[in-house]
Amino acid sequence: MANLDSIIRLFILGEGKGIPTVRGYVESVISIVESIHPRSQRESRQLSIAKEHLREIKKLNRKLEEKIHLLEEQMNVLEEGKD
């Protein structure tokens, strides 16, 4: 059972290595949206809504990253207490 636990832990902690992050994708989309020049008032409103949504996604992603970091620290403390 301990072997399975270590495999799961390694998978969870190493899952994001080598692949782009959500933050990277959001930054990329933000730069693309900012480079678009609207041709009408409607397009301008749509772009401003899209930018606002991207800001909210960025904010929520940052909160999730903080929670993940906190949970990883708690998991490490629990593992140290287990030994």
Helices and strands as residue ranges (DSSP letters): H 2-14, H 22-35, H 41-82
